[in-house]
Amino acid sequence: MVDPSLRAVLERFEAAVLPDPTVLGVLYTGSLGRGTADRYSDLDLEVWLADDVFADLPAKTRDLHAVLGTIELFEVRNPGFSQSNVGRDWRRVDLHVRRRDDTEPRHEFAGGRIVKDFGGTLARVVAASIPEDVTPTWEEARATIMGAVGDQIYIAVNNARGATWEAMSTVPHHAAQLYELMARLRGRRSYGFRYAELLLSPAELRAVQDTWPVAPTRDEVRRAARALWTWTGYVWVETERGLGRSLDVTFDEARMLAAVDALYGPPAP
């Protein structure tokens, strides 16, 4: 399945690479490979090239991007990976180029869509590639929770002393890390808040929303930090349930929260 908004772009690309003898193989990965890409999606492309092309790889790489549309922005991240924005909608393109013998199975190849193959090589590679198990390790999960617990004091110290912007930035940072942990428990690497609308319940989304400071003021950041503590506790419980074991994080919650409040001084009369 190809989204109608992508059909013309991909047809133009395939018409260029299929007869090109220097292009040995092409694989669509990511949402494009899964058939879930829409008009907003990046294009994730894997291209195997003949060895002699690597003598002038930058030129060939740029040509491959240009087939997809007018290049508005282009960057070579490393010799085998380049990124561009093409066409009037500035669609992002992530392009990996590989040599003929670079055929080790990879997690990202699992379920990929083969556009062009060489001797059945890519068919074998895709078949041998298995999806990544994104379930967090116990150590990763524990570190995430410990970080959110410990930074309750860090946030309060900065906020109370007047470094409100620093305190404010720390709250959504931990909210995101906690969400990424939840997302992995639910089978997805999110790299930030991607898929939140799909993976979280309405109540969970509200809990995350509450952690977002709406203004760089001491009172608002203090409120958001306490909401972060609520979100931390929720994710903590869900993580232990998902992993089937305790994270062995032990401390006196009441004493910690009292220490946080003490940093702000006595309440105004």
C-alpha positions in Angstrom: 0.0 0.0 0.0 1.3 3.4 -1.0 -0.3 6.6 0.2 -1.6 8.5 -2.9 0.5 11.6 -1.9 3.7 9.5 -2.2 2.9 7.6 -5.3 4.2 10.0 -7.9 7.4 10.6 -5.9 8.1 6.9 -5.5 7.2 6.0 -9.0 9.8 8.6 -10.2 12.4 7.2 -7.9 11.8 3.6 -8.9 11.8 4.6 -12.6 15.3 6.0 -12.1 16.9 3.2 -9.9 15.4 0.1 -11.5 17.3 0.4 -14.9 20.4 2.0 -13.3 23.2 -0.6 -13.4 25.1 1.1 -10.6 22.2 0.6 -8.2 22.2 -3.0 -7.2 19.4 -3.1 -4.7 16.8 -0.8 -3.0 14.9 -1.5 0.2 12.2 0.7 1.7 12.3 0.6 5.5 10.5 2.4 8.4 6.9 3.3 7.8 7.5 3.3 4.0 8.5 -0.4 4.2 5.6 -1.3 6.5 3.1 0.4 4.2 2.0 2.9 6.9 3.6 6.0 5.5 1.4 9.0 4.9 1.8 12.5 3.5 3.7 13.5 6.6 6.2 10.6 6.7 9.9 10.6 6.2 11.3 8.4 3.5 13.7 5.8 4.7 15.7 4.3 1.9 18.5 1.7 1.8 20.4 1.5 -1.5 23.2 -0.9 -2.4 25.6 0.4 -5.0 28.3 -1.1 -7.2 31.8 -0.8 -5.9 33.0 1.6 -8.6 30.4 4.2 -7.5 32.1 4.8 -4.2 34.9 6.6 -6.0 32.5 9.6 -6.3 29.9 8.7 -3.7 28.9 12.3 -2.8 27.8 13.0 -6.3 25.8 9.7 -6.6 24.2 10.2 -3.2 23.0 13.7 -4.1 21.7 12.4 -7.4 19.6 9.8 -5.6 18.1 12.5 -3.4 17.4 14.8 -6.4 15.3 12.1 -8.1 12.8 12.5 -5.3 12.4 16.2 -5.8 14.1 19.6 -5.7 16.7 19.5 -2.9 15.9 22.2 -0.5 18.4 21.1 2.2 21.1 18.4 2.1 23.6 17.0 4.5 26.0 14.1 4.4 26.1 12.8 8.0 28.7 10.2 7.3 30.0 8.5 4.1 27.1 6.0 4.1 24.3 8.2 5.4 22.8 11.4 4.0 19.7 13.4 4.8 17.7 15.9 2.8 14.5 17.8 2.5 13.1 17.6 -1.0 10.1 19.0 -2.9 7.8 21.8 -2.1 6.7 20.1 1.1 10.3 19.7 2.2 9.8 16.0 2.8 12.6 14.5 4.8 14.6 11.7 3.2 17.0 9.4 5.1 19.3 7.6 2.7 21.7 4.8 3.6 24.0 3.6 0.8 25.8 0.3 1.2 28.3 -1.8 -0.7 27.5 -5.1 -2.4 28.9 -7.2 0.5 27.1 -5.2 3.3 24.4 -7.7 3.7 24.2 -8.5 7.4 20.7 -8.7 8.7 19.6 -5.7 10.7 16.6 -5.0 12.9 15.5 -2.1 10.7 15.4 -4.4 7.6 12.7 -6.6 9.2 9.5 -6.2 7.1 11.2 -4.0 4.6 9.8 -3.6 1.1 12.2 -4.8 -1.6 12.1 -2.5 -4.7 15.2 -3.9 -6.5 17.2 -7.0 -5.6 20.4 -8.6 -6.8 20.5 -12.4 -7.0 17.9 -12.7 -4.2 20.3 -11.2 -1.7 17.9 -8.7 -0.2 15.2 -11.3 0.0 17.5 -13.4 2.1 18.6 -10.4 4.2 15.0 -9.3 4.9 13.9 -12.8 5.8 16.8 -13.1 8.3 16.2 -9.8 9.9 14.1 -9.8 13.0 12.4 -6.8 14.7 14.3 -5.3 17.7 13.1 -6.3 21.1 12.7 -2.9 22.6 11.7 -4.0 26.1 13.9 -2.0 28.5 16.4 -3.9 30.7 15.9 -3.8 34.4 19.0 -1.6 34.6 17.7 0.9 32.1 14.3 1.1 33.8 15.9 1.5 37.2 18.2 4.3 36.0 15.2 6.2 34.5 13.2 6.0 37.7 16.2 6.8 39.9 17.0 9.9 37.7 13.5 11.2 38.0 13.5 10.6 41.8 16.8 12.3 42.4 16.1 15.3 40.2 13.1 16.3 42.3 15.7 17.9 44.6 17.7 19.3 41.7 14.6 21.0 40.3 13.6 22.4 43.6 17.1 23.7 44.4 17.3 25.6 41.1 13.7 26.8 41.2 14.0 28.1 44.8 17.3 29.9 44.2 15.8 31.7 41.1 17.3 29.5 38.3 13.7 29.0 37.1 14.5 28.3 33.4 17.0 25.6 34.3 14.4 24.0 36.7 11.7 24.4 34.1 13.7 22.5 31.4 14.4 19.6 33.7 10.8 18.7 34.3 9.7 17.9 30.7 13.1 16.2 30.1 12.2 13.6 32.8 8.6 13.4 31.6 9.9 12.4 28.2 12.3 9.8 29.5 9.5 8.3 31.6 7.3 8.2 28.6 10.0 6.6 26.5 10.2 3.9 29.1 6.5 3.3 29.0 6.6 3.2 25.2 9.2 0.6 25.2 7.2 -1.5 27.6 4.4 -1.3 25.1 6.5 -2.3 22.2 7.7 0.9 20.6 10.9 3.0 20.6 9.5 6.5 20.7 12.6 8.8 20.6 10.7 11.5 22.6 6.9 11.8 22.6 6.3 10.1 19.3 3.2 7.8 19.3 2.0 9.2 22.6 -1.5 9.6 21.2 -1.5 5.9 20.3 0.2 4.4 23.3 -1.2 6.3 26.2 -4.7 6.4 27.6 -6.5 9.7 28.0 -5.8 9.7 31.7 -2.1 9.0 31.0 -1.9 11.8 28.5 -3.4 14.2 31.1 -0.8 13.1 33.6 2.0 14.0 31.1 0.3 17.2 30.2 0.2 18.2 33.9 4.0 18.0 34.0 4.4 20.7 31.4 5.2 24.1 32.9 3.1 26.7 31.1 5.2 29.7 32.3 8.7 30.2 33.6 7.5 31.2 37.1 8.6 29.7 40.4 5.0 28.7 41.4 4.3 27.1 38.0 7.5 25.1 37.9 6.9 24.0 41.4 3.4 22.7 40.4 4.8 21.0 37.3 7.5 19.3 39.3 5.0 17.9 41.7 3.0 16.6 38.8 6.2 15.0 37.5 6.4 13.2 40.8 2.9 11.8 40.3 3.9 10.7 36.7 7.1 9.1 38.1 5.2 7.1 40.6 2.7 5.9 37.9 5.4 4.9 35.5 7.3 3.2 38.3 4.4 0.9 39.1 3.7 0.2 35.4 7.3 -0.7 34.9 7.5 -3.1 37.7 4.3 -4.7 36.5 5.6 -4.9 33.0 9.0 -6.3 33.9 7.6 -8.6 36.6 10.0 -7.6 39.3 10.8 -4.8 41.7 13.3 -2.1 40.6 14.7 -2.1 44.1 14.5 1.7 44.5 14.2 2.4 48.2 13.9 5.7 50.0 11.6 7.6 52.3 9.1 9.4 50.0 7.7 11.6 52.8 11.2 12.8 53.8 12.1 13.6 50.2 9.0 15.6 49.6 9.5 17.4 52.9 13.0 18.3 51.8 11.7 19.6 48.5 9.1 21.8 50.3 11.7 23.0 52.8 13.9 24.4 50.0 11.1 26.9 49.2 10.9 28.1 52.8 7.9 28.5 55.0 4.6 29.3 53.4 3.6 32.9 53.2 1.4 34.0 56.1 
